[in-house]
Amino acid sequence: MNKKINPKVAAGVILLFLLLAGWFIFWQTSRLIVSRDRVCDEWKFFRGECPVSNNTNINKASPTTRTTLKKISQGERYTSYAGSVTVSGKYTEYNPETMLGGVLCFFADDKTGYLIPRESDFWGPGQPDTREPWFCFSNQEEARKLLGVNSKEIFKDKTVECVSGPATVTVSSYVTDKLESETYDKARLDKVVSFKKYSLSCPQ
């Protein structure tokens, strides 16, 4: 004799199944987002400006458009590259009293960002370096002179948050830093191809 299925029980089972399916989809999506953005741009992170991004600088680059720098050594923390690249973008220095301030850095734009080393297995097999293409100059004083940034005078005014300006520069001796803290990649400024005087407005 066939027993009729209780409609309330059937509805409960279906609802439970839908909830489990929804949770599974959410969990998988969250894992994908965390994996893609595991390393947020340190600069934006410490300034509280670190939304999930799709890293347009990396995604726009095709497999044939990648850095021409050659890796010469790799350790647990630092990876060094030989050669030089010319990149365009913005030079920026924040007030020394702010997090990661007092250091002159460079943010490459979409057109040349692919030239900055961002390896596909930076964090391990299948875990790429998804940080934005930016670095700080290893020869700080020389870089400030070449770009006309007199930090000591500029930041005497405590209301100045940062200086920033467009430039095209040639850099070499690139070193990536894997430490997830107040660190940054470094490169030596060899030549300023072109630049405009800085403004006192922070980049967005």
N, C-alpha and C positions, 0 to 999 in steps of 0.2 A: 504494500500500500504506500503510494507516494505521499510524502509530507509536504505541505505548502511552506514555502520560505516566508518567514516573517518579513514584511516590507520594511519595518523599522531596523531590523538587523541588517538587511541588504543595504539600506541607505547608509547605515553606520559603517559597514565594510567599505563601501564605495568612497565615502568621505575620508576615511582613514587612508585609503590608497592614494587619493588625490593629495592629501596633506604630505604623505611620504614622498610622492613624486615631486611636489613643489619644493620640498626641502632639499632633495637630491639635486635638482636643477640649480637652486640657489647656491648650494655648496660648491658645485663644479664651477659655476660662474665666478664665485669669490676666489677660488684657487687660481683661476686664469688671470684675474685682475692682479692679485698679489704677486704672482710669478712675473707678470709683465712689468710691473712697477715696483719690483723688490727694492731697487735702489733709487730713491727719489733724488733729484738734484739737491745736493747737500745745502747749497746756498739758499734755495727756496725753502727747504725744510726748516732750517734754523731761523728763517724769517717768518715762518708760519704761512708760507705761500706755496704749498705743495699739493695741488690737486692731482687726481689721477689723470694722466695725459696719455696720448697715443704716440708720443715721441715722433713727431712729424719729421724731425731732422733725420732719424734713422730710417723710418718707413719710406720716405721719398727716395732714398738711395737704392738704386738697383744693385744686383749682385756684382756688376762690373764697375760700379762707382764706389770705391772704398779707399781707405787711406793708402798712400804710397810709402808710408813709413815702414821700416822693417824691424821686427822684433829681434832684439839682440840678447836679452836676458829676461828671465822670469823667476820671481821668488814668491813666497807666500803672501807678501804684501805688495811689493813693487814690480812693475814690468817696464823695461826700458826699450826705447826705439831709436833707431838711427835714421838719418835723413832729415829733410826739412819740407815743410808745407807752407803754402801761402793761403791764409784764410781771411775772410771778411766778416764783419760783425760789429760788436761794441766792446770797448774797454770800459771797465767799471771799477770803482773803489768805494767802499762804504766807510762811514765814520768809524774810526778805530775803537770807539766805545761800544760798538754793536758787535753781535756775534759774527765771527769771521771777517770783521772789519779791519781796516788798516793794511789791506793787501790788494794790489792792483791785479785785476784778472781780466780775462777776455772770453766773451760769449760768441761763438761762431754762429752765423746765420744759416738759413735753410739751404742756401746755394753751395756753401762750402763745409757745412757741418760734418759731412760724411768723411772728410779728410782727418778728422780727429779719431784716434783709435778707440773703437768700441767693439770688443771681440765677442763672438757668439758663444764662447764657453768661459766667459770671465769668472763666473761664480761656480763653474763646474759644467759637466756635460749637459748640453741643452738649456743652460741658464745664462743668457746673454747679458752684456753690460748695457742697460737701458737708460743710463744717465744722459742728461742733455750734454751736447758737445761744448764744454767750457773747461777752462784751466786758468791757473795763475802763473805769472811770470817768475821764473827762478832767479833772474837778475833784476830784482825789484828797483833798485836805484837807477840803473841804466834805463830801464823801461819807462820810469817816470820822466826822466830827462827827455827821452825820445818822443814821448807823447805829451809833453808839456804839463805834467801834473805835479804841482808843488803841494804835496799833501799836508805838510806842516803848516803852511800858510792858509790853505783852504779850510782845514778843519779846526783852525783857531776859532772859527765861528761855530759854536756848538749846535746851531740850528741846521747846519748843512748835513743832510743825511747821506748823500753820496754824490759822486761826480761820474758822468758817463758821456761817451761820445763815439761816433762811428769811425771805423778805421779798417784798413787792410794791412795785415802784418805777415811777416815770414818768421816762422819759429822752428826750432830744432831741439834735439835732446829731450824729447817728450818722455815723460814718466807717468804712468798711471798708478794711483794709490787705491788699494782695495779696502783699506780700513774704513769701517762705517762709523765715522765720528766727524769731528771738526777738521777734516782733511780735504785735500783737493789735488787734482793732477797738476803737474808742473811742466813748463816748457820755456826754453830760452828765447827771448826776443832778439832776433838777429837783425831785422830790418823793418822799418815802418814804410810801407809802400805809399800809403796816403792816410790822412786823418783830418778830422775837423776838431776844433777846440771843444772841450768838454762843456756840458751844461750841468746845472745843479739839480737836475731832475732824475729820479731813479727809474730804471727801465722797468717796464711792466711784464 
